[in-house]
């Protein structure tokens, strides 16, 4: 497979993406650390990861589900005069990955967290093709989806790396893939969609390993943090988070990029919105299963599967698209000389989800599924991709 390199014709796309990402960052007034940005010029939601870890380690886990008390804790920790209405909505075993930074003050902690995720994006980009030019790796790490992840302080880089390893190693090294899959369960809906794709594609051995590793992670989290944190997560946090979607509290999920969101946002009844989401999810699943039947060192195939994972969910935020940043960057900037316009639009416009919501144009909800199905259609064209026989042999599922 030829080396993935960057050409001159892609420079306008990169420049446009940089301007959009920079403009989005400046619009959030990163110099004011008591406004939307809290305590640092990036990592808005990392406040939850840092503070929740501290509260749990201090024996105050109950504060996480007491929203007024949690708001007071945020205000006290960062000297705020208002409640930013933040929520910690992740399963307790995610704390195992967060507590290593709990001893650091917030500012260095958020920078370390961001650096780890950027490094993971770089590694995932390296793994996303047989050979990748270093400039492309840098562009992927500074792409609009990656910048969005940094602004929000989420862990899309780690998800991208974990998912890439799972997809590339599920056939030949199922235990490695299973261990990485277990780590992905800190984002349960993401893991569930990916697991369904792998199961339907015949890659069940890595899921057995993933089940064992996930049980171990949960067991360790119970031993370290206690059973109560899991009880609160199941009985309070999960129903609360689900209510935002089912009852459609649009401001709480304003950055969503899914068909369900746009259907409800445009006033369609819940039943019709769920039907639309279900039909598109089935089509996305079929596209992902077909893409699995090839060399997953192909950025185009990785892009189809990872976009399908996001499109299959009724709620996936724009910052979750950092998961596809490596594959999407390679497809848009180093793959087809004439990449899909929808793929280019997704790459460019991810940071603008909140602005689209303000103007009542949830554009990402339309172009993200569009990019998925356009890319899947391109893969199905004869002669579109040549896959070495040895690569296919390595990726045969266990049946």
N, C-alpha and C positions, 0 to 999 in steps of 0.2 A: 504494500500500500504506500503511495507517495506521501512525502512529508507534508503536513498541513502548514501552509505558510500564508502570510498576509500580503495582499497585493495593493497597488496604489488606488485601484478603483473603489476599495473599501474605506478609504480615508474619510470621505464625506459622511459615511454612515457612522464611523467612530466619532468624528467631530460632533455630529448632531447628538449622538448619545451622551457625549461628555457635557454638552451645553444643557441638555435636558436634566441630567443628573445633578449638575452643579446648580442650576436654577432651582430645582426642587429643594436641595439642601439649604440654599440661601433663603428660600421662602419660609423655611421652618425657624428662621432666626437663631442659628446655632450659637450666637454670642450671648443669648439670653438663656441662662441655665436654670431659670425658674419659670419658664414658659412651657412650650411643648417639649422642648429638650429639657431633660432633668438631670442636673449634675454633671453633664458632659455634652460636648457638641455632636454626639451621635449616640445610638443605643437607647432610644426612648423606652422600649419594653424590657431592656435588660435590667431595668430597675426591679421588675418582678423577680427575675432569676436571682439577683444579688440579695434583695431584701428577704425573699421567701426562704432562702437558704439560711440566712442569719436568724430569722424568727424560729425556724424549725430547730436549729442547733441550740437555740436559747430556751427550748421547751415551750415555745409559744405558737405551735402549729395551728391551734384553733383560730388564731388571728387571720389566717389565710381565707377562711370562709365567712368571717364576720366582716362584711364589707365596710361598715362605718369604722370599725377598729383598724382594719387594714389601711383605709384611707388616712386615718390619724397617724399610723405608723410611717406611711410614706411622707406625710407632711413633716413629721418630726425628724425623720432621717435626712431630709433634704432642705429643711427650712422653708417649706412652701406655705403660702397663705391660702391656698385653695386645694381642694381634693381633685387630683387628676383622674380619678375613677379607673384606676388600674385593677387588673384581675390576674391572679395566678391560676391557670387552668390546666396545668400539665399533671400527668400521673406522678405519684411520689418517687418512683425510681429514677426520674430525671434528676432528682436532687443528688444522686450519687455522682453525676457528672458536673454538678454545679458547686458542691462544697469545697473542692480544691481551691477555689478563688475566694472563699468566704472570709478569709483572714485579711484580704487586701482592702484598702479603701476603694470607694466606688470608682473613681477616675482611673487608676491603674487597672482595676479589675475589668472595666469595660474595654479598655484598649487591648488587654491580653486576650479577652474573649473574642474581640473582633479580629485580632491577628491570627488566632487559632482557626477561625472560620475562613479567613482569606487564604491561609496556608492550605486548608482542606480543599478549597476551590481550585487552587493551583494544582494540587495533587490529582484531583478528579479530572481536571482538564488534561493533564499528562496521560491519564489512563483512558481518556475518551477516544483516542485514536492511536494508531501504531506509532506515529511520530508527529510531534507538535513543535512548531517554532516557539521559542521563548517569548517573542513579542506577543503572540496570540495568547499565551498563558497570562501575560500581564493584562492584556485587554479583557480577557474573561474575568479576571479578578477585579477589574475596575469598570465592568460593564454596568449598564443601568440596573439590571436585576440584582447584581452584586452590591451596588451602592445602596439600593433600597433595603437590602438585608442589613447593611451596616447602620443605616439611619434608624432602623427599628430594633436593632440589637438581637436579631434572631439567629438561629443556627442552621440556616440553609446550606452553608458550606459543608458542615459535618453531615447533613442529610444527603447532599450531593455525592460526597465521597462514599458514604456507606451504601447508598443505593447503587452507585456505579460498581462497587466491588461485588455486591450481591448479584447484579445482573451478569457480570463478567465471570464470576467464579461459581455460580450455582450449579453448573454442570460438572466441572472437573474438581472443584474443592468445596463440596457442600458444607463442610463444617466451618470453614472460614466465612462463607456466605451466610451461614446461619448465625454466627456470632455477630456479624455486622447487622443482619436483619433484627436481631434482638435489641441492638442499640437503637434501631429506628422505631421501636415500639414506644419510645418516649413521645412520639407523635402518632398516637394510635390509629387515627383515620388514614394517615399516610401508609403505615405498615399494613393495615387491613386491605387497602386497594392494591398495593404491590403484592401482597401475599396471594390475593385472588388471581392476579395475573400469572404469577409463577405456578400456582396450583393448576390452573387451566392450561398452562403451557407445558405441563408435565414435569416441572422442576420441584418435585415434592420432597426430595431428600434434604434439601437445605432448610425446608420448613420444619422438618422433624428436629434438626439441630437448633433451629431458631426457637422452637417451643421449649426445649430443654434450657437453653441459655436465658430465655426470657423469664422462665420460672426461677432460675437462679438469681437474676437481677431483682425480681420482686421479693424473693426470700431475703436477700441481703438488705434490701430497703426496709423490710419489716423488722429485721433484727436491729438495724441502726436507728430507724426513726419511729418504730412502733406500729401497731395495727391501726391506731386511731386515725392516722393521716390517710390511710387507704379507705377507711370507713367514710371519712368526710368527703374524700374525692368521689366515691361511688354514689353517696346519698345526697350530696349537696352540689359539688362542682359540676359533675356531668349533667345533671338535670338543668342546672342554671345555664350552662353553655349550650345545651340542646335547645333551650327555650328561645335563645336569641335567633336560632335558625327556624325552628318550627313556627313560632309566633311572628317571625320576621321582624325583628328589631333592627331595621336597616342601618341606623347610625352605629350600632355596635359591630356590624360586619360590613362596613361601608367599602372596604378595599377588596371585597370578594371578586373572584374572577371566574365564576361558574355560571352555567346556564340557569340553575335554579334561582340564583340571585336576580338575574336580569328579568326572568319571568315574573317573579313576585314584585320586583321594583316597578315593572310596567303594569301592575295591577291585575295580573292573571290570578284566578282562584288557586288556592294551595294545591288542590288535586291535580289541576292541569300543570302547574309548575313542577310538581313531583313526577308527573308522567313524562314531561319533557326531559327532566334530569335523568330519569330512569332510562329512557330510550337512548339518549346521548351517551350515558354511561355504558350501556351494552355495546354500542358501536365503538366506543373508546376501548373497551375491553377486547373486542375482536381485533381492532387495529394493533393493540399492544401484543396480543398473542401471536399474530402474524409476524410482527417485527422481531419477536424473540427467536424465530426460526432462521437465524443468521448470525453473523459475527457481531458480537456486541462491542467490538472495538470500532464499530461504525458509529460516528456521531449522529448520523441520520436515524439509525435504529434506536440508539439511546434516547434521542429526543422524542421519538414517538412514544416509547414506553413511559418515560418520565412525565411527559405532558398528559398521557392517559391517566396516570396515577392521580394527577391534580384535577383533571376534568371529571373524573368519576365521583368526586366528592361534592356534596351539596354546598360545602364552604371550603374554599382555599383562598388565602389572602395573596395579595400581589407580592408580598415579601417571600412567599413560598416558592415563587418562580426563580429564586436563586438556585433551587435544586436543578433547574435545567440550564443555568447560565453557562456551564462548560460546553455541553453539547450544542446548545443554541448558538453560542458564539462561533463555534467551529462550522456549523452549518451555514450561518449567515455570512461569515467573513472568509471562510476558507473551503467551503464545500462547493456547491453548484455555482458556476460563474453567474447564473441568474437565479439567486435564491428566491424562495416564495416571498411575495410582498407581505403576506400575513406574518411570516416568521420574522421578517425585518421589523414590522410594526410592533410585534410583541417585544422584541429585543430593545427597541427604542422607548416604548411608552409605559413600561412597567412603573416607573416612579410617579406617574401622573394619576394613579387610581383615585386618590382623594379629590383631585381637581375634577376629574370626570364625574364623581359622585355629586360634587357641589353643583355642577351644571346639568345634573340629571342625565348624563350620557355614560352609562356603565360600559364603556367600550371594550375593556379587557374581557368582559364576559362573553363577547362575541368573537374577538380575534384570537383568543387563546384556543377555544375548540376549533376554530377555523384553521389555525396553524397546524394543529394536530392532524386533522383529516386531510389537509393539503399535503403535508409531509408524508402521511401514510399512503396517499394515492401515488405520490412520486416514487416511493419505494416499490410499489407494485408494478411499475412500468418495466417491460422487458429491457434488459441491458442497462438498467439504471444503476445497478451496483453489482460488482463482481466479488464474490465471496470465495476465498481460498478453501479448497476441500478440507485442508487440515484444520482450519478454523471452525468449519462446520462440525467436524468430528469431535472437537473439544467441547462443543456446546450442545451436543445431543442430550436431551433430557433423560432422566432415569424413568423407565416405564416398567 
